[in-house]
Amino acid sequence: MNRRNFIQTSIGTIGALAAGTVPSLAFEDQAPPLFEISLAEWSLHNMIWKKNLTNMDFPKYAKDEFGITAVEYVNGFFKDKAKDVKYLTELKKRTGDEGITNVLIMIDGEGQIGAAENKKRQQTVDNHKKWVEAAQFLGCHSIRVNAFGGGKNRDEKADNVIHGLTKLSEFAKDFNINIVVENHGGLSSDGRWLKQVLSTVNMPNCGALPDFGNFKEYDRYQGITDLMPFAKGVSAKSRVFDDKGNETQTNFFKAMKICLDAGYRGHVGIEFEGKEISEQDGIHKTKALLEKVRDTYSKG
């Protein structure tokens, strides 16, 4: 096509578009997914403990092996690196280069946030501060803490946890970091108790990370319902699958409907903890199930 024909053809096409005689060439905006899928590092804890994978290599492995580009770290896998600027800079560079989102850091082993003694409780708060700073540096939105503590009864333990969470959340708000509590054993696995704790703290950056599989004797669906108003993340715990690809301990369709009905549209983290199949197979199966749930509810 010579220059004159090209110009004439272009003018004709523009005129036809204006007259509405040919379909528009504009692309329609695609609706965002109902939720994004992330990978909790704990899903690969055996592989990491056996030194077949490092925390530094975890994000790229999540992308290459599972096609997941959002990750949730476990502080125990880089315990001595919270203040290591060189290490954190390299980790941030690698995730940035790969287009990977750093979602949160799960914190364990830093003391009881609700310790009965004021001095011990303050020490726990102080121990968590370095992880708040590390989370901000990496671009995470939250750190996950445990609502463990001391006291003679439920109410005393609640009061102590409330005091600890409040102090840590006050520190974290200046870093734009959320403090999120997972139902992770003890009274924290009682949805009603944890709901009351978070309601009393009543701070915008103090919330919950509901875990499908950690409610113990408490009804898991009631527990998810209790915590979703505070949720800043969701942990899709999986252990055992049937031959149809469904998780046998949690009805993912029911659990995710509760999350979606509550208006949640953030990341849903895969946390495979099964022993009957490999960690890799478990992650693949959990991802496939979450995608099936998402596709089903996306169609209305």
N, C-alpha and C positions, 0 to 999 in steps of 0.2 A: 504494500500500500504506500503510494507516494504521499508527500506532505499535504497536497491539496485534497486528496481523497480522505486522508486521515482527519483533516480539519472539518470537512463536510460531514463525515460520518459522526464525528464527535458532536457537532452542532445539532445534527438530526437526533442523536440519542438524548441530548440535553432537552431538546424540545419535546420529545416523546415523554420523557420523565415528567416534565412540567405539565403536560397534557394528561398524564396519568394513563397513557396507552401501553406502557411497558412496566413490568414489575420493578419496584424500588430495589436499588442495589445496596441499600443500607442494611447493616447487620443488626439484628435484634439483640438487645441485652439479655444475657442468660441470667436466670435467677440463681443466687448463691445456694450452695447445698444447705440442707437443713442443719447439718453439723459437720465439723471437720474431724478427721480421725488422727489421733496422735499415738505415739508408742511410749509406754512407760518402760524405763530402763530395767526395772525389776523383772520384766518378762524374760530377760536374757541373763539373769543373775548367775546361773550355773556356768554359762559360757564365760562370763567375766571372772568368776571365782577360779575357773580352770585356766585363766590367763589366755584364753583363745580370742578374747576381745578386750579392748581397753575402753575406758570412758571417752577418751579422745576420738577413738574410731567409731564409737557407737552411732553418732548421728548419720554418718555416711553409710554405715552398714544398714541402718533403718531404711534409708532411701534406696540403696542398691538391691537389697534382699527383699524388701516388702513394699517398696513404692510409697513409703510414708515419709512425709517431709515436715513433721512436727514431732518434737521429742520432749520427754519428761525425765529429768535426771534424778538419780539417787545420790545423796551426798556421800554415802559410805564408799562409793566407787571412786571418789576423788577427795577423800576426807581432808588431806593436808594441802589442798589447792585453793581453799576459799579466799586466801589473800595473795595467791601467787599470780601476780599481774601478767607475767610472761605466759603462764599456762592458760589463763582465762582469755588472754588476747588471741592466742593461737586457736583455741576452741571457738571463739567468736568468729574469727576469720574463716575457719573451715566451714562452719555452718552458714555463714554469709555467702561464701563462694558457691556452696551447693544449693542455696535457696531454701535452707531449712530453718524453721521457726523454733526457737527455744521457748518452751511453754512455761515450765515451772521446775523447781527443785524440791524433791521430797527429803525432808530433814529427819534424821533419826540420831540417837546417841548423844544429844546435847543437853540432857537433863529433863526434868519434869516441869512443864510450863505452869503447872498448878501445885508445885511443891508447897507443903504446909508451912515451912519456915520461910519467912520473908527473904532472908539472905540467899537461900538456895534458889528461890523462885526468881530473884533478881539475877542471880548468876546464870540461870537458864535463859532468861531474856537476853542477857549480854552475849551468851554463847551463840544465839541465833542471829545476832546483828551482822556478823560477817557474811552470813548466807543471804541476808537481805541485800547487802551491798553487791555480792557476787551475782545474785539474780538480776539486779538492775543492770549491771555491767553486761551481762549476756543477753539482755533484752527479754527476759522472762516477765510474766505478769504476776507471778505468785511464788511463795514458798509454802509447802505443806508441812504442818506441824502436828504433833500428837497432843491430845487433850488429857494427858496423864497428870495425876496429882495426888496429894494427900489430904486427909481429913477423916473425921470420925464417922461421917455419913454422907449421903448423896448431896445434901445441901452444902455442907462444908467443902466438899470436893469441888462442887460447882463454883462456889465463891472464890476458891483459890485459883481455879482455872480461868475464871472471868478476869481476875486481877492480872494474871500473867498475860493473857491474850490482849487485854487492853493496853498494857505497857508496850508490848511488842508491836501492836498495830499502830500505836501512836508514833513509835520510832519509824516504822515502815512507810507510813503515809508520806513522809517527806521524800521518799525514794520512789513513790508511785508503785509500790509493791503491795500486793494483797497477802494477808495471812489466812490461809485456808486450813480448816481442820478436817481430817479424814476420820470416818468411823473406823477405828483401828484397834479395837479391843477394849476391855474394861467398860466403864460407863460410856465411853465415846461411841460404843456400838449400840447404845440405847438411843434411838432417834428422838424420843421425847425429851430426854435429858440434854442431849446436845443442842436440840432446837432451843431449849430454854436458855442455855448458856449463850448461844449466839444472839438470841433476842435481847438478852441483858447487856451484852457488850455493845450491840447496836452501833457499830461503826461501819461505814461504807466499804472499807478495805479489810474487813474481817468476815470471812465467809466459810463455806463448806466445800469439801471434795467428796461427795457421796460415792461410796464404793459398793457395787452391787453385791459383793460376796462377803462383806465383813460385818454383817449385822447379828451373827451368831443366833441366839434364841429369839431375838426381836424380828418381827416380820419384815422381810427385806423390802417389800413394796410399800409398806407403811413407812419404813425408815427413809426410803428414797423420797416419798411424799413429804415427810417431815423436813428434810434438808434442802429440797430443791429451791425454796424461796431464798436460800443463802448461797446457792451453788455458783462457784466461779470456775468449776471444772467438774468432770464426771469420770469416774474410773470404772471401766467395763471389765470387771474381774471375770475371768473364765478359767475353768479347770477341766471339765469333762464334756465331750461332745458325743451325740448319738450319730447314727449312720446317715442322718439327714442334714447334719451340720449344725444342729441346734445345741446350745449349751444346756446341760441337763439339770443344773442347779438353779439357774436363773432364766426365766422367760424374757429374752432380750426384747421381744416385741412389746411386752407389757411394761418392762422397766423403762425402755426408751420412750414409750408413749407418755409415761408420767413426766419424764424430763421435758419432752417437747410441749406437752400441755401446760407446763409451768413457764413456757416461753424461752427455754434454754436453747441457745444456738451456738454455743462455743465448741471447744474441742472435747471429744470423748476419747479417753486414753485407754488403749489396749493394755491390760495387765494380766497376762497369762501366767498361771501358777500351777498348772497340771503336771502330773507325773506319768501319765499313761502314754503320752506321745512327746516328741521332741519339742523344745522351746520354739523352734522355727515353725514346725507344723501347727503348733498351738496358736502362734501369732497369725499365721495365714488363715486358719479357720476362724479366728475371732474377727479378723478384718473382713473376711467374706460374709460373715453373719451380720456385722454392722452395716456393710454395704447393702445387703439384702433388706435389712430393716429400713435403712435410709431411702432406698428405691421405692419400697412399699408405701411409706408414709409421704414421700414426695408426690406420688400419684394421687394422693388424697383418699 
